[in-house]
Amino acid sequence: MQFIRKSMLSGVTRSRDIDVTEEEYDRWRSGVLIQRAMPHLSDVDREFIMTGITEEEWNAEMKEEV
């Protein structure tokens, strides 16, 4: 499934193709925790779906706070 998200950190809009079915996406949107609705996804993919934040942005942000 193609996801287009605007990063909550940078404001940059990106798209990614992530292996998620409509059913899994609908379950998450209806209130099921994303970890339960899409257990096969990596933390990076789940974060992108929820917030638009990429792994690179996350690492850069955490590096600055240390």
Buried (B, 14 or more C-beta within 10 A) or exposed (E): EEBEBEBEEBEEEBEBEBEBEEEBBEBBEEEEEBEEBBEEBEEBBBBBBEBBBBEEBBEEEEEEEE
